[in-house]
Amino acid sequence: VNWSNNPKVIIGKEIGNQALKNKSTTEQRKNAREKLAKSVFNQNFYEK
Protein backbone atom coordinates (compact mmCIF):
# COMPACT_ATOMS: atom_id res chain seq x y z
CA VAL A 1 0.00 0.00 0.00
CA ASN A 2 1.31 3.41 -0.95
CA TRP A 3 0.12 5.68 1.84
CA SER A 4 1.45 8.83 0.19
CA ASN A 5 -1.27 8.59 -2.48
CA ASN A 6 -4.13 7.73 -0.11
CA PRO A 7 -6.63 10.65 -0.08
CA LYS A 8 -7.62 9.99 3.55
CA VAL A 9 -3.99 10.18 4.63
CA ILE A 10 -3.45 13.38 2.67
CA ILE A 11 -6.56 14.99 4.21
CA GLY A 12 -5.53 13.91 7.70
CA LYS A 13 -2.04 15.24 7.19
CA GLU A 14 -3.42 18.62 6.08
CA ILE A 15 -5.66 18.80 9.16
CA GLY A 16 -2.78 17.89 11.47
CA ASN A 17 -0.37 20.35 9.89
CA GLN A 18 -2.90 23.19 10.12
CA ALA A 19 -3.64 22.35 13.76
CA LEU A 20 0.06 22.42 14.64
CA LYS A 21 0.62 25.63 12.70
CA ASN A 22 -2.35 27.40 14.29
CA LYS A 23 -1.90 25.81 17.74
CA SER A 24 -5.57 24.83 17.59
CA THR A 25 -7.53 23.66 20.62
CA THR A 26 -9.14 20.23 20.73
CA GLU A 27 -12.54 21.72 19.94
CA GLN A 28 -11.18 23.69 16.98
CA ARG A 29 -9.56 20.54 15.56
CA LYS A 30 -12.82 18.61 15.95
CA ASN A 31 -14.77 21.34 14.15
CA ALA A 32 -12.21 21.43 11.33
CA ARG A 33 -12.51 17.65 10.84
CA GLU A 34 -16.31 17.79 10.78
CA LYS A 35 -16.38 20.71 8.35
CA LEU A 36 -13.90 19.03 6.02
CA ALA A 37 -15.76 15.71 6.15
CA LYS A 38 -18.99 17.43 5.14
CA SER A 39 -17.33 19.22 2.23
CA VAL A 40 -15.44 16.16 0.94
CA PHE A 41 -18.00 13.42 1.56
CA ASN A 42 -21.57 14.25 0.62
CA GLN A 43 -24.63 12.88 2.42
CA ASN A 44 -25.08 10.01 -0.08
CA PHE A 45 -21.53 8.72 0.33
CA TYR A 46 -22.55 5.31 1.71
CA GLU A 47 -25.72 4.84 -0.34
CA LYS A 48 -25.71 2.68 -3.45
Buried (B, 14 or more C-beta within 10 A) or exposed (E): EEEEEEEEEEBEEEBEEBBEEEEBEEEEBEEBBEEBEEEEEEEEEEEE
